[in-house]
């Protein structure tokens, strides 16, 4: 389902956040929207994904405590703030 990129440097948590966490959150968002009956669960996620890479939309950043952070993140997730969910 996703291509998990192996860690080359075991202390490089930012690599995991940027490469793997974002991809996993992309797939989870698809599934949560699909399961909730959101009709555009594919298109809406891909619209956001494109904005992350071409329109400089920031990923959501979380620290080791799973709280939103502006510091170096432990996890990055797709930004779902623009989704209109019922």
N, C-alpha and C positions, 0 to 999 in steps of 0.2 A: 504494500500500500504506500509506503514512503521509503525513501532511500536514506538510511541512517548513516551519517558520515562519522567514521571512527576518529577518536581523539588521538592526535599525534603527540601532543605535549600534555601530560596529565595534569598540569596546573592551569591549563588554558580553558577555564570555565566559560569565558566570553565566546569562544569558538562554539561550544555546545549550545549556548543560548542563541547565538546568531544562526547557526546552521540547522540544528536539530529541534530545538524548542519551537522555533517559528514554524517549521514544517509540520510538526505534530499538532500544534494549535490550529493550523490551517485545516487539517483533516478532522480534528475534533469539532471545529466550528461547523464544517459541512454536516457532520453527523448529528449534532445537536439541533441544527436548523431543520434538517430533514425529518428527524424524529418528532419535532414540534409542529410539523405540517407547513413549514415555511416554503412557499411555492418556488421561490427563486434561490434555493439553498446553494446551488452551484454558481449561478451568475453573480449573486451578491458577494459571495466570498471571493470570487476571482476578481471582481471589481476592486475590492479592498486590497487584495494581494498586489494587483497592478499598481495601485497608489503607493504601496510601501516601496516599490522599486523604481517607479518612474515619476511620482509626484511628491516624493520626500515625506510621505506620511510615516510618522514614527511608530515603531512597534511599542506595545505597552511593556514597561520595564518593572520587574519584581526582584526584590532582594531575597536573601536566604531565609528571611522570616515570612516570605510569601506576601509581603506588603509592597505597594507601589513605591518605587524609588526613583530618584534622579541620579543616584550614585551608580557605580559600576553594577550592572544587573547580574543576577544569577540565572534569571529566566527572562525570555522575551516571548511575547504572544502577539497574535494578530490583533489589531486595534478594531474592536467591534462597536465603538461608540456611534458610528453612523448607521448601524443596523436598526431598522424599525421592526421590533419584535412585539407581537401581540401578547 
